[in-house]
Amino acid sequence: MSSLATIILAAGKGTRMKSALPKVLHEVCGRSLIEHVLDISRQLGSLKTCIVLGHGIEKVQAHLPKNILTVEQKKLLGTGDAVKITEKIFQSFQGDILILCGDTPLLKVETIRSLIKKHRSAKAVATVLTAVVEDSRGYGRMIRDHHGNVIAIREENDCDELERNIKEINSGVFCFNAKVLFENLRKIKVNSDKGEYYLTDLIALLAVKDLRIETVTTSESAEGLGVNTRQDLAACAAVMRQRILKDLMLSGVTIIDPATTHIAVDVKIGIETVIKPFTVIENHVVIGKNCIVGPFAHLRPGTCVDDNVEIGNFAEVSRTTVGSGTFVKHFSFLGDAIVGRNVNIGAGTITANYNGVEKSRTVIGDGAFIGSDSILVAPVKIGKKAMTGAGSVVTAGKIVPDGKIFVGVPARMVPGRNRK
């Protein structure tokens, strides 16, 4: 979207998380909270994105893309102050500024697009994303006049008894005209109880001036759910898992039991693939068409599975490429490996990829047969159509030639015999 910039508020300590890790670095479905929110900004084509940081600023900066601007809120004086300290960054910007919270991972880009579209079509100076919830405790309430116009956002501690019963809440997402935003931020007064400047107080200030304020209400109340505790983190993860699994099933993937299947947000899975119960698939995993994964399988980051592959019960695969038509059926670990096409990985096979100092690669050629309980001590190479006997230990540095059979501990070639 043209003439759009974004401010993400992420300076809070997150004390209720009871964690040494900054709150926005906690993960939901394989991606940190701040990454989920940044993804919204990227998809909208924001011309400039600035994150306001405070607690744990160095840790958060280390996880951010280099093109993202950051400013430090040295004293946590509230959301109004947090936005105000970005004024120099946006002093020459003419357009709309989207304000997001760094701990709201469930926001949908379509919802934010609708917010911006309404903001612009109505020629509003401010547009607020609201949600209607059954339990509004802990949230700012949307205060409207008898015509339905927004006249204020009241924080819970400042609400009277009638206002506390309001179900429409502020989600923490705003779109402001940049000039109006920074001109009026200076006029916000400090909250006497908290000693903070509330960005939400800006709405009442603009309403008094009879400036146009609009709202968009989310179709899914969970979108505005913020993470303040580990319970909130789990609740967000549950919602996001449902979304991920729903999208996969609509795309042609069979999920046998969604309740016991955990799949990260950026996983790619081809049509006609079946995911069986109690399977965990982490981020940066690609699975082809017509595969069977699980039950009780674990696919870790960096795994790429080609078409027509079976990865069975209690198999773990990490940073590994698995070629088409390969079977990894039972109780196996493949780490830092390249596995060819039409390979059989026997039950209990282990690629011993770590020697205590560094991780090394295992290469298994097309059509190879790895016997049950084989241990392949990386670095090692198994040739095309080669075979290891059950219980064999192929030691580091060994190359098993194409079509040859290796057995024993340590594994040695069987003379005069080739695998056909």
Summary of the structure (lengths in Angstrom):
residues: 420
radius of gyration: 27.4
end to end distance: 61.0
largest distance: 94.1
contacts: 1462
relative contact order: 0.08
helix: 22%
strand: 30%
